[in-house]
Amino acid sequence: MPVNDHRAEPTERSNRMTWGGTSLKQRRSARRAKLLEVGLELLGTQGSAAVTVRSVCRHAKLTDRYFYESFADRDALLLAVYDQVAEEARAALGAAVANTEGTREAVATAAVEAFLAVLTDDPRKGRVLLLEPVTDATLSSRGAELMPVFADLIRSELDEEAAGLGARMTATALIGALTNLFIRWLDGSLPATHEQLVDYCVKLLLTATSLVDDHTT
């Protein structure tokens, strides 16, 4: 039985309706961006416990109707904020590797510096990406889901042709080691300077290449 396309017409027309020079679609997008901005501020400064539908709406100066227009619930907003920061970190790493020429050390240094820049240029993002998942189950689960993405970036840098078990194990081990280093550095329990941290991480990455065995299956 053919679908009655006329049912979609009111929504399509309303999306084209303007108010104060902006369409409904633009206003929805702006409200969602505002909610994400507030979510980043609360999550990145006060922690996940501070992120509730009520607190987000209060800070965004929006009613809960507009919250649910963009997000199913509080956890959906948390994940959207986390995913946004994680994608920024992934893109920064990828760009650093792709745009840096020279030795493996130069590429590793650029990658570490790029990742740390995301964490420290806006300290809220460091807290969202690494500190809050330690205590928030929702964010911890998402972090675990994204771990292979970052492991693949490291594996390709260890050896672009390495796809064997040795490369995968090494990349996975490095992700765990680097993540814990960054967490302890951000929470203040690792008293290293920025330069010391970068230097150590680069040495760790370079040393790990010796563990990769392409013949391991």
Secondary structure, DSSP 8 states (H G I E B T S, - for coil): ----GGGGHHHHHHHH-EETTEEHHHHHHHHHHHHHHHHHHHHHHT-GGG--HHHHHHHHT--HHHHHHH-SSHHHHHHHHHHHHHHHHHHHHHHHHHH--S-HHHHHHHHHHHHHHHHHHSHHHHIIIIIGGGT-HHHHHHHHHHHHHHHHHHHHHH-TT--SHHHHHHHHHHHHHHHHHHHHHHTT-S---HHHHHHHHHHHHHHHGGG--TT--
